[in-house]
Amino acid sequence: MLQGHAGHVQAVALDEEASRVLSAGDDRIVRDWGLNSHELVRAYFSHTRAVHGIALSATSGRLFSGSADGTV
């Protein structure tokens, strides 16, 4: 089990190799988890309101997130 968000988790994305999962939620943080280690790899603190959507590009591996603050 992956623990760490304060509040509700609003979005989850899995990479193509199924080696990492990203989660985002009410705490405004996008978290990048290693599925093999079950540990937090990185946290992104770029939004000022809840994050409602996340996606990973299949070609570049880039992370995209959309927030209630109106930013992507």
All heavy atoms as TSV, in Angstrom:
chain	resi	resn	atom	element	x	y	z
A	1	MET	N	N	0.842	-1.173	0.000
A	1	MET	CA	C	0.000	0.000	0.000
A	1	MET	C	C	0.890	1.241	0.000
A	1	MET	O	O	1.899	1.293	0.687
A	1	MET	CB	C	-0.908	-0.010	1.223
A	1	MET	CG	C	-1.771	1.209	1.299
A	1	MET	SD	S	-2.886	1.204	2.701
A	1	MET	CE	C	-4.121	0.099	2.083
A	2	LEU	N	N	0.482	2.228	-0.759
A	2	LEU	CA	C	1.216	3.478	-0.847
A	2	LEU	C	C	0.502	4.518	-0.001
A	2	LEU	O	O	-0.671	4.795	-0.222
A	2	LEU	CB	C	1.293	3.935	-2.301
A	2	LEU	CG	C	1.851	2.910	-3.293
A	2	LEU	CD1	C	1.754	3.426	-4.710
A	2	LEU	CD2	C	3.271	2.547	-2.943
A	3	GLN	N	N	1.196	5.064	0.967
A	3	GLN	CA	C	0.602	6.046	1.866
A	3	GLN	C	C	1.376	7.344	1.793
A	3	GLN	O	O	2.585	7.336	1.609
A	3	GLN	CB	C	0.599	5.532	3.293
A	3	GLN	CG	C	-0.239	4.298	3.478
A	3	GLN	CD	C	-0.256	3.837	4.922
A	3	GLN	OE1	O	0.343	4.437	5.782
A	3	GLN	NE2	N	-0.957	2.755	5.170
A	4	GLY	N	N	0.669	8.458	1.941
A	4	GLY	CA	C	1.368	9.717	1.935
A	4	GLY	C	C	0.507	10.932	1.674
A	4	GLY	O	O	0.847	12.020	2.093
A	5	HIS	N	N	-0.616	10.777	0.992
A	5	HIS	CA	C	-1.449	11.935	0.694
A	5	HIS	C	C	-2.273	12.335	1.917
A	5	HIS	O	O	-2.776	11.479	2.637
A	5	HIS	CB	C	-2.403	11.646	-0.470
A	5	HIS	CG	C	-1.748	11.696	-1.803
A	5	HIS	ND1	N	-1.391	12.876	-2.409
A	5	HIS	CD2	C	-1.368	10.717	-2.653
A	5	HIS	CE1	C	-0.831	12.623	-3.573
A	5	HIS	NE2	N	-0.801	11.307	-3.738
A	6	ALA	N	N	-2.394	13.632	2.098
A	6	ALA	CA	C	-3.314	14.178	3.091
A	6	ALA	C	C	-4.586	14.537	2.331
A	6	ALA	O	O	-4.539	15.323	1.403
A	6	ALA	CB	C	-2.719	15.411	3.749
A	7	GLY	N	N	-5.683	13.946	2.667
A	7	GLY	CA	C	-6.921	14.185	1.936
A	7	GLY	C	C	-7.146	13.120	0.877
A	7	GLY	O	O	-6.452	12.106	0.824
A	8	HIS	N	N	-8.105	13.383	0.019
A	8	HIS	CA	C	-8.500	12.416	-1.000
A	8	HIS	C	C	-7.515	12.360	-2.169
A	8	HIS	O	O	-6.985	13.389	-2.582
A	8	HIS	CB	C	-9.883	12.768	-1.558
A	8	HIS	CG	C	-10.961	12.633	-0.553
A	8	HIS	ND1	N	-11.467	13.716	0.128
A	8	HIS	CD2	C	-11.627	11.554	-0.097
A	8	HIS	CE1	C	-12.412	13.294	0.967
A	8	HIS	NE2	N	-12.525	11.994	0.849
A	9	VAL	N	N	-7.326	11.176	-2.705
A	9	VAL	CA	C	-6.574	10.997	-3.948
A	9	VAL	C	C	-7.565	11.199	-5.082
A	9	VAL	O	O	-8.614	10.563	-5.125
A	9	VAL	CB	C	-5.926	9.594	-4.015
A	9	VAL	CG1	C	-5.319	9.343	-5.384
A	9	VAL	CG2	C	-4.873	9.450	-2.927
A	10	GLN	N	N	-7.251	12.095	-6.004
A	10	GLN	CA	C	-8.154	12.444	-7.096
A	10	GLN	C	C	-7.777	11.792	-8.429
A	10	GLN	O	O	-8.614	11.673	-9.313
A	10	GLN	CB	C	-8.178	13.965	-7.278
A	10	GLN	CG	C	-8.678	14.719	-6.073
A	10	GLN	CD	C	-10.175	14.566	-5.879
A	10	GLN	OE1	O	-10.914	14.196	-6.788
A	10	GLN	NE2	N	-10.634	14.845	-4.679
A	11	ALA	N	N	-6.498	11.406	-8.585
A	11	ALA	CA	C	-6.054	10.871	-9.870
A	11	ALA	C	C	-4.890	9.906	-9.670
A	11	ALA	O	O	-4.080	10.073	-8.755
A	11	ALA	CB	C	-5.628	12.004	-10.793
A	12	VAL	N	N	-4.827	8.908	-10.559
A	12	VAL	CA	C	-3.753	7.917	-10.547
A	12	VAL	C	C	-3.364	7.626	-11.992
A	12	VAL	O	O	-4.226	7.558	-12.862
A	12	VAL	CB	C	-4.206	6.606	-9.855
A	12	VAL	CG1	C	-3.133	5.544	-9.929
A	12	VAL	CG2	C	-4.593	6.865	-8.409
A	13	ALA	N	N	-2.061	7.485	-12.246
A	13	ALA	CA	C	-1.579	7.128	-13.580
A	13	ALA	C	C	-0.472	6.090	-13.433
A	13	ALA	O	O	0.369	6.185	-12.537
A	13	ALA	CB	C	-1.052	8.359	-14.313
A	14	LEU	N	N	-0.469	5.115	-14.324
A	14	LEU	CA	C	0.526	4.046	-14.331
A	14	LEU	C	C	1.370	4.174	-15.586
A	14	LEU	O	O	0.837	4.420	-16.670
A	14	LEU	CB	C	-0.196	2.688	-14.332
A	14	LEU	CG	C	0.639	1.427	-14.255
A	14	LEU	CD1	C	1.354	1.330	-12.924
A	14	LEU	CD2	C	-0.254	0.213	-14.468
A	15	ASP	N	N	2.692	4.028	-15.452
A	15	ASP	CA	C	3.533	4.127	-16.642
A	15	ASP	C	C	3.441	2.857	-17.477
A	15	ASP	O	O	2.915	1.842	-17.033
A	15	ASP	CB	C	4.986	4.473	-16.287
A	15	ASP	CG	C	5.779	3.307	-15.754
A	15	ASP	OD1	O	5.181	2.308	-15.315
A	15	ASP	OD2	O	7.010	3.380	-15.772
A	16	GLU	N	N	3.936	2.909	-18.708
A	16	GLU	CA	C	3.799	1.792	-19.655
A	16	GLU	C	C	4.498	0.517	-19.196
A	16	GLU	O	O	4.060	-0.579	-19.504
A	16	GLU	CB	C	4.321	2.219	-21.027
A	16	GLU	CG	C	3.472	3.284	-21.651
A	16	GLU	CD	C	3.027	2.922	-23.035
A	16	GLU	OE1	O	3.533	1.958	-23.624
A	16	GLU	OE2	O	2.143	3.617	-23.541
A	17	GLU	N	N	5.616	0.650	-18.485
A	17	GLU	CA	C	6.340	-0.533	-18.020
A	17	GLU	C	C	5.807	-1.046	-16.684
A	17	GLU	O	O	6.305	-2.034	-16.161
A	17	GLU	CB	C	7.835	-0.219	-17.865
A	17	GLU	CG	C	8.575	-0.049	-19.173
A	17	GLU	CD	C	8.592	1.407	-19.608
A	17	GLU	OE1	O	8.681	2.289	-18.738
A	17	GLU	OE2	O	8.515	1.666	-20.809
A	18	ALA	N	N	4.842	-0.347	-16.121
A	18	ALA	CA	C	4.267	-0.692	-14.819
A	18	ALA	C	C	5.327	-0.735	-13.732
A	18	ALA	O	O	5.262	-1.546	-12.826
A	18	ALA	CB	C	3.484	-2.001	-14.896
A	19	SER	N	N	6.301	0.169	-13.833
A	19	SER	CA	C	7.343	0.237	-12.808
A	19	SER	C	C	7.111	1.389	-11.841
A	19	SER	O	O	7.728	1.444	-10.788
A	19	SER	CB	C	8.719	0.392	-13.457
A	19	SER	OG	O	8.792	1.608	-14.179
A	20	ARG	N	N	6.216	2.299	-12.214
A	20	ARG	CA	C	5.902	3.412	-11.328
A	20	ARG	C	C	4.453	3.820	-11.487
A	20	ARG	O	O	3.835	3.606	-12.526
A	20	ARG	CB	C	6.831	4.588	-11.573
A	20	ARG	CG	C	6.740	5.189	-12.940
A	20	ARG	CD	C	7.873	6.155	-13.221
A	20	ARG	NE	N	7.447	7.534	-13.164
A	20	ARG	CZ	C	7.717	8.424	-14.116
A	20	ARG	NH1	N	8.412	8.085	-15.174
A	20	ARG	NH2	N	7.299	9.652	-14.008
A	21	VAL	N	N	3.943	4.384	-10.436
A	21	VAL	CA	C	2.583	4.900	-10.431
A	21	VAL	C	C	2.641	6.315	-9.876
A	21	VAL	O	O	3.437	6.620	-8.993
A	21	VAL	CB	C	1.621	3.999	-9.612
A	21	VAL	CG1	C	1.970	3.973	-8.151
A	21	VAL	CG2	C	0.182	4.396	-9.819
A	22	LEU	N	N	1.813	7.177	-10.448
A	22	LEU	CA	C	1.721	8.554	-9.970
A	22	LEU	C	C	0.353	8.764	-9.348
A	22	LEU	O	O	-0.641	8.215	-9.827
A	22	LEU	CB	C	1.942	9.541	-11.114
A	22	LEU	CG	C	3.378	9.497	-11.608
A	22	LEU	CD1	C	3.424	8.888	-12.978
A	22	LEU	CD2	C	4.001	10.858	-11.576
A	23	SER	N	N	0.321	9.544	-8.287
A	23	SER	CA	C	-0.934	9.852	-7.629
A	23	SER	C	C	-0.976	11.343	-7.324
A	23	SER	O	O	0.052	11.989	-7.158
A	23	SER	CB	C	-1.079	9.034	-6.339
A	23	SER	OG	O	-0.007	9.305	-5.450
A	24	ALA	N	N	-2.184	11.869	-7.270
A	24	ALA	CA	C	-2.370	13.297	-6.998
A	24	ALA	C	C	-3.692	13.490	-6.292
A	24	ALA	O	O	-4.592	12.659	-6.403
A	24	ALA	CB	C	-2.359	14.088	-8.299
A	25	GLY	N	N	-3.801	14.597	-5.550
A	25	GLY	CA	C	-5.046	14.790	-4.841
A	25	GLY	C	C	-5.246	16.144	-4.223
A	25	GLY	O	O	-4.647	17.146	-4.637
A	26	ASP	N	N	-6.072	16.132	-3.186
A	26	ASP	CA	C	-6.480	17.357	-2.512
A	26	ASP	C	C	-5.327	18.098	-1.850
A	26	ASP	O	O	-5.418	19.300	-1.623
A	26	ASP	CB	C	-7.540	17.051	-1.455
A	26	ASP	CG	C	-8.862	16.615	-2.051
A	26	ASP	OD1	O	-9.067	16.809	-3.269
A	26	ASP	OD2	O	-9.693	16.069	-1.301
A	27	ASP	N	N	-4.250	17.404	-1.538
A	27	ASP	CA	C	-3.118	18.051	-0.862
A	27	ASP	C	C	-2.218	18.842	-1.804
A	27	ASP	O	O	-1.203	19.381	-1.397
A	27	ASP	CB	C	-2.296	17.043	-0.073
A	27	ASP	CG	C	-1.692	15.934	-0.918
A	27	ASP	OD1	O	-1.831	15.967	-2.149
A	27	ASP	OD2	O	-1.085	15.030	-0.323
A	28	ARG	N	N	-2.588	18.927	-3.113
A	28	ARG	CA	C	-1.895	19.723	-4.137
A	28	ARG	C	C	-0.575	19.106	-4.594
A	28	ARG	O	O	0.191	19.745	-5.298
A	28	ARG	CB	C	-1.655	21.158	-3.650
A	28	ARG	CG	C	-2.874	21.876	-3.154
A	28	ARG	CD	C	-2.523	23.220	-2.604
A	28	ARG	NE	N	-1.403	23.161	-1.689
A	28	ARG	CZ	C	-1.450	23.525	-0.412
A	28	ARG	NH1	N	-2.548	23.989	0.093
A	28	ARG	NH2	N	-0.379	23.447	0.340
A	29	ILE	N	N	-0.294	17.893	-4.196
A	29	ILE	CA	C	0.990	17.267	-4.497
A	29	ILE	C	C	0.801	16.110	-5.468
A	29	ILE	O	O	-0.119	15.312	-5.317
A	29	ILE	CB	C	1.662	16.756	-3.211
A	29	ILE	CG1	C	1.839	17.909	-2.211
A	29	ILE	CG2	C	3.000	16.098	-3.517
A	29	ILE	CD1	C	2.224	17.452	-0.820
A	30	VAL	N	N	1.688	16.019	-6.461
A	30	VAL	CA	C	1.758	14.848	-7.336
A	30	VAL	C	C	2.913	14.004	-6.824
A	30	VAL	O	O	4.030	14.497	-6.655
A	30	VAL	CB	C	2.002	15.254	-8.814
A	30	VAL	CG1	C	2.166	14.013	-9.676
A	30	VAL	CG2	C	0.860	16.124	-9.325
A	31	ARG	N	N	2.634	12.742	-6.560
A	31	ARG	CA	C	3.657	11.850	-6.038
A	31	ARG	C	C	3.979	10.758	-7.054
A	31	ARG	O	O	3.088	10.206	-7.676
A	31	ARG	CB	C	3.198	11.226	-4.721
A	31	ARG	CG	C	3.190	12.233	-3.575
A	31	ARG	CD	C	2.746	11.562	-2.276
A	31	ARG	NE	N	3.059	12.378	-1.122
A	31	ARG	CZ	C	2.302	13.376	-0.681
A	31	ARG	NH1	N	1.195	13.682	-1.325
A	31	ARG	NH2	N	2.654	14.064	0.381
A	32	ASP	N	N	5.271	10.461	-7.176
A	32	ASP	CA	C	5.797	9.444	-8.090
A	32	ASP	C	C	6.328	8.301	-7.232
A	32	ASP	O	O	7.272	8.477	-6.457
A	32	ASP	CB	C	6.912	10.078	-8.927
A	32	ASP	CG	C	7.424	9.171	-10.033
A	32	ASP	OD1	O	7.136	7.963	-10.012
A	32	ASP	OD2	O	8.131	9.687	-10.910
A	33	TRP	N	N	5.696	7.140	-7.360
A	33	TRP	CA	C	6.016	5.981	-6.525
A	33	TRP	C	C	6.694	4.886	-7.345
A	33	TRP	O	O	6.277	4.606	-8.462
A	33	TRP	CB	C	4.740	5.388	-5.935
A	33	TRP	CG	C	3.883	6.337	-5.184
A	33	TRP	CD1	C	2.857	7.086	-5.684
A	33	TRP	CD2	C	3.952	6.641	-3.799
A	33	TRP	NE1	N	2.283	7.833	-4.688
A	33	TRP	CE2	C	2.947	7.577	-3.515
A	33	TRP	CE3	C	4.789	6.194	-2.762
A	33	TRP	CZ2	C	2.736	8.079	-2.241
A	33	TRP	CZ3	C	4.571	6.707	-1.490
A	33	TRP	CH2	C	3.564	7.636	-1.247
A	34	GLY	N	N	7.689	4.236	-6.780
A	34	GLY	CA	C	8.292	3.052	-7.384
A	34	GLY	C	C	7.468	1.835	-6.997
A	34	GLY	O	O	7.287	1.566	-5.804
A	35	LEU	N	N	6.940	1.123	-7.970
A	35	LEU	CA	C	6.088	-0.025	-7.648
A	35	LEU	C	C	6.872	-1.205	-7.081
A	35	LEU	O	O	6.348	-1.966	-6.283
A	35	LEU	CB	C	5.288	-0.463	-8.871
A	35	LEU	CG	C	4.130	0.449	-9.228
A	35	LEU	CD1	C	3.391	-0.095	-10.442
A	35	LEU	CD2	C	3.169	0.583	-8.065
A	36	ASN	N	N	8.107	-1.363	-7.483
A	36	ASN	CA	C	8.905	-2.463	-6.935
A	36	ASN	C	C	9.333	-2.189	-5.500
A	36	ASN	O	O	9.329	-3.080	-4.653
A	36	ASN	CB	C	10.131	-2.731	-7.811
A	36	ASN	CG	C	9.739	-3.226	-9.184
A	36	ASN	OD1	O	8.732	-3.892	-9.347
A	36	ASN	ND2	N	10.528	-2.885	-10.187
A	37	SER	N	N	9.695	-0.953	-5.215
A	37	SER	CA	C	10.176	-0.598	-3.884
A	37	SER	C	C	9.060	-0.167	-2.940
A	37	SER	O	O	9.245	-0.152	-1.724
A	37	SER	CB	C	11.192	0.541	-3.986
A	37	SER	OG	O	10.552	1.736	-4.431
A	38	HIS	N	N	7.904	0.210	-3.490
A	38	HIS	CA	C	6.780	0.749	-2.714
A	38	HIS	C	C	7.180	2.011	-1.964
A	38	HIS	O	O	6.646	2.312	-0.900
A	38	HIS	CB	C	6.226	-0.286	-1.734
A	38	HIS	CG	C	5.644	-1.470	-2.407
A	38	HIS	ND1	N	4.300	-1.596	-2.648
A	38	HIS	CD2	C	6.223	-2.585	-2.911
A	38	HIS	CE1	C	4.081	-2.734	-3.263
A	38	HIS	NE2	N	5.228	-3.349	-3.440
A	39	GLU	N	N	8.133	2.758	-2.514
A	39	GLU	CA	C	8.607	3.976	-1.869
A	39	GLU	C	C	8.408	5.186	-2.778
A	39	GLU	O	O	8.370	5.063	-4.001
A	39	GLU	CB	C	10.090	3.849	-1.521
A	39	GLU	CG	C	10.350	2.809	-0.457
A	39	GLU	CD	C	11.816	2.746	-0.062
A	39	GLU	OE1	O	12.603	3.618	-0.473
A	39	GLU	OE2	O	12.162	1.808	0.669
A	40	LEU	N	N	8.309	6.332	-2.146
A	40	LEU	CA	C	8.186	7.583	-2.871
A	40	LEU	C	C	9.501	7.896	-3.577
A	40	LEU	O	O	10.564	7.904	-2.951
A	40	LEU	CB	C	7.831	8.711	-1.902
A	40	LEU	CG	C	7.612	10.085	-2.511
A	40	LEU	CD1	C	6.390	10.102	-3.415
A	40	LEU	CD2	C	7.469	11.110	-1.399
A	41	VAL	N	N	9.424	8.124	-4.889
A	41	VAL	CA	C	10.600	8.464	-5.679
A	41	VAL	C	C	10.772	9.983	-5.731
A	41	VAL	O	O	11.875	10.502	-5.564
A	41	VAL	CB	C	10.487	7.891	-7.114
A	41	VAL	CG1	C	11.633	8.353	-7.989
A	41	VAL	CG2	C	10.397	6.377	-7.062
A	42	ARG	N	N	9.653	10.692	-5.937
A	42	ARG	CA	C	9.706	12.137	-6.061
A	42	ARG	C	C	8.325	12.723	-5.796
A	42	ARG	O	O	7.315	12.081	-6.065
A	42	ARG	CB	C	10.164	12.510	-7.463
A	42	ARG	CG	C	10.359	13.976	-7.673
A	42	ARG	CD	C	11.008	14.269	-8.992
A	42	ARG	NE	N	11.153	15.712	-9.120
A	42	ARG	CZ	C	11.652	16.293	-10.173
A	42	ARG	NH1	N	12.053	15.578	-11.204
A	42	ARG	NH2	N	11.756	17.594	-10.234
A	43	ALA	N	N	8.313	13.936	-5.281
A	43	ALA	CA	C	7.059	14.665	-5.093
A	43	ALA	C	C	7.161	15.998	-5.831
A	43	ALA	O	O	8.215	16.640	-5.820
A	43	ALA	CB	C	6.794	14.900	-3.613
A	44	TYR	N	N	6.072	16.380	-6.490
A	44	TYR	CA	C	6.011	17.627	-7.253
A	44	TYR	C	C	5.059	18.593	-6.547
A	44	TYR	O	O	3.903	18.250	-6.304
A	44	TYR	CB	C	5.509	17.353	-8.672
A	44	TYR	CG	C	6.376	16.403	-9.459
A	44	TYR	CD1	C	6.155	15.029	-9.402
A	44	TYR	CD2	C	7.410	16.866	-10.258
A	44	TYR	CE1	C	6.949	14.144	-10.118
A	44	TYR	CE2	C	8.205	15.994	-10.988
A	44	TYR	CZ	C	7.969	14.638	-10.903
A	44	TYR	OH	O	8.755	13.765	-11.623
A	45	PHE	N	N	5.557	19.776	-6.238
A	45	PHE	CA	C	4.796	20.778	-5.497
A	45	PHE	C	C	4.548	22.007	-6.356
A	45	PHE	O	O	4.982	23.097	-6.033
A	45	PHE	CB	C	5.579	21.202	-4.247
A	45	PHE	CG	C	5.855	20.097	-3.286
A	45	PHE	CD1	C	6.996	19.320	-3.411
A	45	PHE	CD2	C	4.980	19.839	-2.239
A	45	PHE	CE1	C	7.265	18.305	-2.519
A	45	PHE	CE2	C	5.245	18.820	-1.340
A	45	PHE	CZ	C	6.383	18.046	-1.477
A	46	SER	N	N	3.869	21.873	-7.468
A	46	SER	CA	C	3.728	23.009	-8.384
A	46	SER	C	C	2.330	23.610	-8.422
A	46	SER	O	O	2.132	24.633	-9.078
A	46	SER	CB	C	4.164	22.606	-9.786
A	46	SER	OG	O	3.446	21.477	-10.210
A	47	HIS	N	N	1.375	23.028	-7.743
A	47	HIS	CA	C	0.004	23.544	-7.783
A	47	HIS	C	C	-0.383	24.182	-6.452
A	47	HIS	O	O	0.134	23.803	-5.402
A	47	HIS	CB	C	-0.984	22.426	-8.119
A	47	HIS	CG	C	-0.832	21.907	-9.516
A	47	HIS	ND1	N	-1.139	22.663	-10.629
A	47	HIS	CD2	C	-0.403	20.714	-9.987
A	47	HIS	CE1	C	-0.915	21.955	-11.720
A	47	HIS	NE2	N	-0.455	20.768	-11.358
A	48	THR	N	N	-1.314	25.126	-6.522
A	48	THR	CA	C	-1.774	25.807	-5.314
A	48	THR	C	C	-3.164	25.346	-4.859
A	48	THR	O	O	-3.620	25.762	-3.801
A	48	THR	CB	C	-1.807	27.336	-5.529
A	48	THR	OG1	O	-2.695	27.634	-6.611
A	48	THR	CG2	C	-0.412	27.869	-5.826
A	49	ARG	N	N	-3.802	24.490	-5.670
A	49	ARG	CA	C	-5.094	23.903	-5.286
A	49	ARG	C	C	-5.070	22.428	-5.651
A	49	ARG	O	O	-4.110	21.932	-6.233
A	49	ARG	CB	C	-6.233	24.636	-5.996
A	49	ARG	CG	C	-6.312	26.091	-5.502
A	49	ARG	CD	C	-7.515	26.838	-5.942
A	49	ARG	NE	N	-8.755	26.214	-5.488
A	49	ARG	CZ	C	-9.932	26.503	-6.027
A	49	ARG	NH1	N	-10.030	27.366	-7.016
A	49	ARG	NH2	N	-11.014	25.925	-5.586
A	50	ALA	N	N	-6.133	21.724	-5.331
A	50	ALA	CA	C	-6.203	20.274	-5.546
A	50	ALA	C	C	-5.875	19.894	-6.983
A	50	ALA	O	O	-6.218	20.617	-7.927
A	50	ALA	CB	C	-7.593	19.754	-5.185
A	51	VAL	N	N	-5.205	18.770	-7.146
A	51	VAL	CA	C	-4.867	18.239	-8.468
A	51	VAL	C	C	-5.911	17.192	-8.835
A	51	VAL	O	O	-6.115	16.234	-8.087
A	51	VAL	CB	C	-3.445	17.626	-8.485
A	51	VAL	CG1	C	-3.100	17.114	-9.874
A	51	VAL	CG2	C	-2.415	18.640	-8.013
A	52	HIS	N	N	-6.579	17.384	-9.980
A	52	HIS	CA	C	-7.677	16.504	-10.381
A	52	HIS	C	C	-7.351	15.580	-11.541
A	52	HIS	O	O	-8.130	14.673	-11.833
A	52	HIS	CB	C	-8.909	17.337	-10.735
A	52	HIS	CG	C	-9.477	18.064	-9.562
A	52	HIS	ND1	N	-10.138	17.422	-8.544
A	52	HIS	CD2	C	-9.451	19.370	-9.223
A	52	HIS	CE1	C	-10.510	18.295	-7.638
A	52	HIS	NE2	N	-10.105	19.495	-8.024
A	53	GLY	N	N	-6.227	15.785	-12.202
A	53	GLY	CA	C	-5.883	14.927	-13.329
A	53	GLY	C	C	-4.387	14.830	-13.523
A	53	GLY	O	O	-3.668	15.811	-13.318
A	54	ILE	N	N	-3.919	13.636	-13.868
A	54	ILE	CA	C	-2.513	13.435	-14.206
A	54	ILE	C	C	-2.421	12.459	-15.367
A	54	ILE	O	O	-3.277	11.597	-15.537
A	54	ILE	CB	C	-1.661	12.924	-13.014
A	54	ILE	CG1	C	-2.292	11.699	-12.368
A	54	ILE	CG2	C	-1.416	14.011	-12.009
A	54	ILE	CD1	C	-1.486	11.111	-11.225
A	55	ALA	N	N	-1.376	12.626	-16.169
A	55	ALA	CA	C	-1.143	11.725	-17.302
A	55	ALA	C	C	0.353	11.676	-17.584
A	55	ALA	O	O	1.072	12.643	-17.343
A	55	ALA	CB	C	-1.882	12.215	-18.539
A	56	LEU	N	N	0.785	10.533	-18.087
A	56	LEU	CA	C	2.172	10.356	-18.519
A	56	LEU	C	C	2.194	10.187	-20.020
A	56	LEU	O	O	1.409	9.407	-20.571
A	56	LEU	CB	C	2.778	9.107	-17.884
A	56	LEU	CG	C	3.240	9.212	-16.450
A	56	LEU	CD1	C	3.558	7.822	-15.900
A	56	LEU	CD2	C	4.452	10.096	-16.357
A	57	SER	N	N	3.088	10.887	-20.693
A	57	SER	CA	C	3.249	10.716	-22.129
A	57	SER	C	C	3.903	9.369	-22.393
A	57	SER	O	O	4.942	9.049	-21.806
A	57	SER	CB	C	4.122	11.835	-22.700
A	57	SER	OG	O	4.503	11.525	-24.013
A	58	ALA	N	N	3.303	8.588	-23.284
A	58	ALA	CA	C	3.857	7.272	-23.623
A	58	ALA	C	C	5.159	7.389	-24.416
A	58	ALA	O	O	5.998	6.501	-24.361
A	58	ALA	CB	C	2.837	6.467	-24.421
A	59	THR	N	N	5.345	8.488	-25.127
A	59	THR	CA	C	6.543	8.629	-25.962
A	59	THR	C	C	7.702	9.306	-25.231
A	59	THR	O	O	8.839	8.903	-25.391
A	59	THR	CB	C	6.233	9.424	-27.246
A	59	THR	OG1	O	5.640	10.674	-26.883
A	59	THR	CG2	C	5.278	8.639	-28.125
A	60	SER	N	N	7.404	10.315	-24.416
A	60	SER	CA	C	8.494	11.051	-23.764
A	60	SER	C	C	8.628	10.770	-22.277
A	60	SER	O	O	9.634	11.105	-21.674
A	60	SER	CB	C	8.301	12.557	-23.958
A	60	SER	OG	O	7.188	12.998	-23.201
A	61	GLY	N	N	7.592	10.179	-21.676
A	61	GLY	CA	C	7.611	9.951	-20.235
A	61	GLY	C	C	7.320	11.193	-19.417
A	61	GLY	O	O	7.385	11.168	-18.193
A	62	ARG	N	N	6.985	12.296	-20.098
A	62	ARG	CA	C	6.674	13.529	-19.389
A	62	ARG	C	C	5.385	13.400	-18.594
A	62	ARG	O	O	4.436	12.744	-19.014
A	62	ARG	CB	C	6.529	14.692	-20.355
A	62	ARG	CG	C	7.814	15.182	-20.878
A	62	ARG	CD	C	7.608	16.429	-21.667
A	62	ARG	NE	N	8.872	17.136	-21.770
A	62	ARG	CZ	C	9.015	18.276	-22.361
A	62	ARG	NH1	N	7.979	18.855	-22.922
A	62	ARG	NH2	N	10.185	18.857	-22.413
A	63	LEU	N	N	5.365	14.094	-17.477
A	63	LEU	CA	C	4.215	14.117	-16.598
A	63	LEU	C	C	3.411	15.393	-16.845
A	63	LEU	O	O	3.988	16.478	-16.952
A	63	LEU	CB	C	4.691	14.091	-15.139
A	63	LEU	CG	C	3.675	14.434	-14.064
A	63	LEU	CD1	C	2.567	13.389	-14.008
A	63	LEU	CD2	C	4.365	14.547	-12.720
A	64	PHE	N	N	2.091	15.241	-16.930
A	64	PHE	CA	C	1.188	16.378	-17.052
A	64	PHE	C	C	0.182	16.296	-15.917
A	64	PHE	O	O	-0.312	15.212	-15.600
A	64	PHE	CB	C	0.442	16.343	-18.398
A	64	PHE	CG	C	1.368	16.419	-19.579
A	64	PHE	CD1	C	1.862	15.261	-20.158
A	64	PHE	CD2	C	1.741	17.645	-20.100
A	64	PHE	CE1	C	2.724	15.321	-21.250
A	64	PHE	CE2	C	2.589	17.730	-21.185
A	64	PHE	CZ	C	3.085	16.565	-21.762
A	65	SER	N	N	-0.096	17.436	-15.311
A	65	SER	CA	C	-1.082	17.453	-14.235
A	65	SER	C	C	-1.977	18.678	-14.398
A	65	SER	O	O	-1.539	19.732	-14.859
A	65	SER	CB	C	-0.385	17.488	-12.868
A	65	SER	OG	O	0.461	18.616	-12.732
A	66	GLY	N	N	-3.240	18.514	-14.026
A	66	GLY	CA	C	-4.207	19.600	-14.109
A	66	GLY	C	C	-4.807	19.834	-12.737
A	66	GLY	O	O	-5.143	18.895	-12.021
A	67	SER	N	N	-4.928	21.103	-12.380
A	67	SER	CA	C	-5.348	21.456	-11.027
A	67	SER	C	C	-6.535	22.398	-11.022
A	67	SER	O	O	-6.811	23.103	-11.996
A	67	SER	CB	C	-4.152	22.123	-10.325
A	67	SER	OG	O	-4.528	22.722	-9.113
A	68	ALA	N	N	-7.210	22.459	-9.880
A	68	ALA	CA	C	-8.304	23.398	-9.669
A	68	ALA	C	C	-7.801	24.835	-9.657
A	68	ALA	O	O	-8.611	25.777	-9.720
A	68	ALA	CB	C	-9.024	23.090	-8.361
A	69	ASP	N	N	-6.488	25.039	-9.610
A	69	ASP	CA	C	-5.946	26.401	-9.681
A	69	ASP	C	C	-5.910	26.923	-11.115
A	69	ASP	O	O	-5.499	28.050	-11.368
A	69	ASP	CB	C	-4.562	26.491	-9.034
A	69	ASP	CG	C	-3.479	25.647	-9.711
A	69	ASP	OD1	O	-3.673	25.198	-10.861
A	69	ASP	OD2	O	-2.440	25.435	-9.072
A	70	GLY	N	N	-6.332	26.100	-12.085
A	70	GLY	CA	C	-6.414	26.513	-13.482
A	70	GLY	C	C	-5.144	26.309	-14.280
A	70	GLY	O	O	-5.058	26.743	-15.415
A	71	THR	N	N	-4.163	25.627	-13.704
A	71	THR	CA	C	-2.899	25.401	-14.398
A	71	THR	C	C	-2.743	23.943	-14.814
A	71	THR	O	O	-3.321	23.045	-14.225
A	71	THR	CB	C	-1.686	25.796	-13.540
A	71	THR	OG1	O	-1.647	24.962	-12.373
A	71	THR	CG2	C	-1.763	27.246	-13.123
A	72	VAL	N	N	-1.927	23.741	-15.847
A	72	VAL	CA	C	-1.554	22.402	-16.318
A	72	VAL	C	C	-0.049	22.313	-16.236
A	72	VAL	O	O	0.666	23.244	-16.552
A	72	VAL	CB	C	-2.010	22.160	-17.772
A	72	VAL	CG1	C	-1.511	20.816	-18.266
A	72	VAL	CG2	C	-3.507	22.244	-17.851
